Structures are given as structure tokens and as C-alpha cells.
Amino acid sequence: MVIDHLWNDTAALAACSLTARTWLPAARLHLFNTIVLDNPEKIKSFDALLQRTRSSLPSPASHVRSLVLDMKELEPAFNHSDSFYFFDDDEVSEGGNAAPPQSNAIVEANFHIIGISRQLRKLRSLTLMNIDSAHRMLMDDTRKCIISMSQSVENISLRRIVFDDVYQLVELLQASPKLTSVSLQYVWW
């Protein structure tokens, strides 16, 4: 009951998880319920955590119900003057249409996203933000892993996303047979 009362106090939950082995599963339930991956370091760190967690207790991945993947931090990896779309929180303006080469940061983030997506099997909510396929921010293998991961998803939210074509959007939505709600904001193909 103490741990459930602390559901939104990350520091207290972390302390509880270290207090006793029997408290760890309940603390993890709240600590890992929603994961926000909004910069390359968080993506890499969370993948490393999932890879090194080997114990008799369930993996933290089994507690993740909501995933937010925001690729905005990877935008500086390409030159906005050459971008197909430049995303700002309040506006979208068209630019050139040259697709720049993938940066090391984008390639590394994709590698870690694949590792993470293969472990999240109890996901209920998926939010994808600031992903521009014209700039190859998601590689094909990563996109396929995200589609595979979305099979248990009930809620999908897409914000500031550019798909190569409408079929990529349809493929993502069709891969989610349990889908009950979809939120689309600034979605193009």
C-alpha cells in the first residue's frame, strides 16, 4: 500500500526498490509504467538497462505499459535548410526536399530502439513524435520492430510524423488489432 501511494514519486519509489527484494516488483510497476525516450542518451541507457537486467525477477520491460518515443533531439543531426519539413511546436513550414544522409546519432538510436522494441510485449499505449521518414529518422528494420511491438497496443498517438506514403500509416494501424483510440496531430505522407 505504501508503494502504491507513492506511484508518482520517482525518488521514493527508487528508495523503496532498494529497501527489500520483496518491494522491488511493486516499485518497478510504477517506475517503469510509462517510459519517455526523448533523447539519444535515454534511448541508449534504457536499452542498456533492459539488456543487463538478469535476475529471477521479471524484467523492467514487463512493467512498461506506455512508451513515448520523441526523436526531436535527433533533428540537429541534419541541416534544417535542406529539410523536407521543419517541425516547430506551433507551425510546420515546407523547405527543400533533399534527404540528408543518416547521422551516427540516428543510426545508433535506431539500433537501440530495435533492442527496446523487441522486449516490450505488454505495451498498451504508444506515442511517436517528431519522426520524419524523408530524413530516414527511422530505418526500415526499426519501423518493422515498432509495428511488431504495436500488436498489443490499444492507444496510438502520432504527433509531427512524416510517413513515406499513406501505406506506412495504414500498416502501423492495422498491426494493432486491439486498437481503441488513435490521435493524429500534424501527420503527413
C-alpha positions in Angstrom: 0.0 0.0 0.0 2.9 2.4 0.7 4.4 1.8 -2.7 1.1 2.3 -4.4 0.6 5.6 -2.5 4.0 6.8 -3.9 3.1 6.0 -7.5 4.3 9.3 -8.9 7.3 10.0 -6.6 10.2 8.6 -8.6 12.8 9.2 -5.9 10.7 7.5 -3.2 10.0 4.5 -5.5 13.7 4.1 -6.2 14.4 4.1 -2.5 11.6 1.6 -1.9 13.0 -0.7 -4.6 16.3 -0.8 -2.7 14.7 -1.4 0.7 13.7 -5.0 0.3 13.7 -7.5 -2.5 10.0 -8.1 -2.0 9.3 -4.4 -2.6 11.1 -4.3 -5.9 8.3 -5.7 -8.2 5.7 -3.2 -6.8 8.2 -0.3 -7.1 9.1 -1.3 -10.7 5.4 -1.5 -11.6 5.2 2.3 -11.0 8.7 3.2 -12.0 8.5 1.6 -15.5 4.8 2.1 -16.2 5.5 5.0 -18.6 8.8 5.4 -20.4 9.7 8.6 -22.2 12.6 8.3 -24.6 13.2 11.8 -25.8 16.9 12.0 -26.4 19.6 9.6 -27.7 21.2 9.1 -24.3 17.8 8.0 -22.7 17.3 5.6 -25.6 20.8 4.1 -25.2 20.5 4.0 -21.4 17.1 2.3 -21.4 18.3 -0.3 -23.9 21.4 -1.0 -21.7 19.2 -1.4 -18.6 17.0 -3.9 -20.4 20.0 -5.8 -21.7 21.8 -6.2 -18.4 18.8 -7.0 -16.2 19.2 -10.6 -15.5 17.5 -11.8 -12.3 14.8 -14.1 -11.0 12.5 -11.1 -11.0 10.7 -10.0 -14.2 12.5 -7.6 -16.5 11.6 -3.9 -16.2 10.3 -4.3 -19.8 7.4 -6.4 -18.4 6.1 -3.4 -16.5 6.2 -0.9 -19.4 2.6 -0.1 -20.4 3.2 3.3 -22.2 6.1 4.3 -24.4 6.7 7.8 -25.7 9.4 7.9 -28.5 10.3 11.5 -29.3 13.0 11.9 -32.0 13.2 15.7 -31.8 16.6 15.6 -30.1 17.9 13.9 -33.3 16.8 16.8 -35.5 20.1 18.7 -35.2 21.7 15.7 -36.9 20.6 17.1 -40.2 20.6 20.6 -41.7 17.2 22.2 -41.4 17.8 24.3 -44.5 17.7 21.1 -46.6 14.8 19.6 -44.7 11.5 18.5 -46.3 9.6 19.6 -43.3 10.8 21.7 -40.3 8.9 20.9 -37.2 8.1 23.5 -34.6 5.6 23.1 -31.8 3.2 25.6 -33.4 3.9 25.5 -37.1 5.1 23.5 -39.9 6.8 25.1 -42.9 8.0 23.4 -46.1 11.6 23.5 -47.1 13.7 21.7 -49.7 13.3 18.0 -50.4 16.8 16.7 -50.3 17.2 13.7 -47.9 20.4 14.1 -46.0 22.5 11.0 -45.1 21.7 9.4 -41.7 23.9 10.7 -38.9 25.7 8.4 -36.5 23.2 9.5 -33.8 20.2 8.4 -35.8 21.8 5.1 -36.7 22.7 4.4 -33.0 19.3 5.5 -31.8 17.7 3.1 -34.3 19.9 0.2 -33.1 18.8 0.8 -29.5 15.1 1.3 -30.4 15.2 -2.1 -32.1 16.6 -3.7 -28.9 14.0 -2.0 -26.8 11.0 -2.8 -29.1 11.8 -6.5 -29.1 11.3 -6.6 -25.3 8.2 -4.5 -24.8 5.4 -7.1 -25.2 2.8 -5.7 -22.7 2.7 -2.2 -24.2 -0.8 -0.6 -24.2 -0.1 3.0 -25.3 2.4 4.1 -28.0 3.3 7.7 -28.7 5.6 8.6 -31.7 6.7 12.2 -32.1 8.9 14.2 -34.4 9.8 11.4 -36.9 10.5 12.4 -40.5 10.9 9.5 -42.9 12.1 11.9 -45.5 15.2 12.2 -43.3 15.3 8.5 -42.6 15.0 9.0 -38.9 13.6 5.5 -38.6 15.3 2.8 -40.6 13.1 0.1 -42.2 14.1 -2.5 -39.5 13.3 -0.1 -36.7 9.9 0.7 -38.3 9.1 -3.0 -38.6 10.1 -3.6 -34.9 7.8 -0.8 -33.9 5.0 -2.3 -36.0 5.6 -5.7 -34.3 5.6 -4.1 -30.9 2.3 -2.4 -31.5 0.4 -5.7 -31.7 -0.8 -5.3 -28.1 -1.3 -1.5 -28.3 -4.7 -0.1 -27.5 -3.9 3.6 -27.9 -1.7 5.2 -30.6 -0.7 8.9 -30.7 1.2 10.2 -33.6 2.5 13.8 -33.5 4.5 15.6 -36.1 5.2 12.5 -38.2 6.0 12.3 -41.9 5.5 8.9 -43.5 6.9 7.9 -46.9 3.4 7.1 -48.0 -0.1 6.5 -46.6 0.5 2.8 -46.6 3.1 3.1 -43.8 0.4 4.7 -41.6 -2.1 2.1 -42.5 0.4 -0.7 -41.8 1.1 0.7 -38.3 -2.6 1.0 -37.5 -3.5 -2.4 -39.0 -0.8 -4.1 -36.9 -2.7 -3.1 -33.7 -5.8 -5.4 -33.5 -6.6 -4.2 -30.0 -6.6 -0.5 -31.1 -9.4 1.5 -29.4 -8.1 5.1 -29.9 -5.9 7.0 -32.4 -4.7 10.5 -32.0 -3.1 12.2 -35.1 -1.6 15.7 -35.0 0.4 17.0 -37.9 0.7 13.7 -39.8 1.8 13.7 -43.4 2.8 11.3 -46.2 
